[in-house]
Amino acid sequence: MAVLTARPAVRRRPPRAARRRAGRSLTHVLLLVGGLLWLFPFLWTLGSSFKSPDGFFDQGLNPVPDGVHGSNYTSAWEEASFGSYFLNTVVVAGGAVVLTLLATSMAGYVLARTDFPGRKAVIGLVSVTLFLPHGYTIIPIFDIVRGLGLLDTLWSVIIVQSSSSLVFATFLFMGYFSTMDREIEDAARVDGANFHQTFWRVMLPLSGPMLATVGLFTCISAWNSFFIPLVFTLSKPELHTLPVGMYSFIGQNSTDWTFLCAGSVISLVPIVVVFLLLQRYFVNGLAGAVKG
């Protein structure tokens, strides 16, 4: 008689599609947790800006305020001269954006579309300046600004702030202009446009995404800058920008933490709104520069 033996049960592996869905779900959970951790400081600052002084210390890291104390914002705006600091920051950021866009767009166009003698050497020398720490160059820049008689003025902050991002922005424009077809310039020359007219009337209007990208980079950098406005307006507190002005809440013996949180929210909200409005152009500009 034949003896029937039981075969061991074969474990079936889950289908590939099920494993893929499980991996995707785990990735989404990890990204969600990471995003919440990344947003927590901002959420805590926003909630603390509505807390009372006692609630700030009693609640610790709890972002939910003990009440809605909107007077923190009015006190930060009026008592700490945040209105003046806000206006100074707008002037500095706007001026830095205009100067940076003018200088870097012209430099990027020349480096991308002309083949003058020593072009590669110029690009190499400019590239080296990317690796110079700002702390090493602040002293000669300070002497130059003082020699020009611009110290303790908003002009000094605008000029120095715009110069800090010239190299990077120039390379972005150079990469973007390199992706444009030569036929566009040829058509402009056929219509009688010279080199300068081609740039101002044809090429620059077509570089809208890169203008928005560089402008956004420069605006964020100038808006959040602390070191440069502090150094070049040290003896004139009325010219301080928002990051420097928030130091007024920090005293020798005590700190107004709720006012400081309210001031932080006031300084963050405008730049976040600007980024959200220009986000689409920002992505398109970076994609064009990287492709080039």
Summary of the structure (lengths in Angstrom):
residues: 292
radius of gyration: 27.2
end to end distance: 79.6
largest distance: 112.0
contacts: 826
relative contact order: 0.13
helix: 75%
strand: 1%
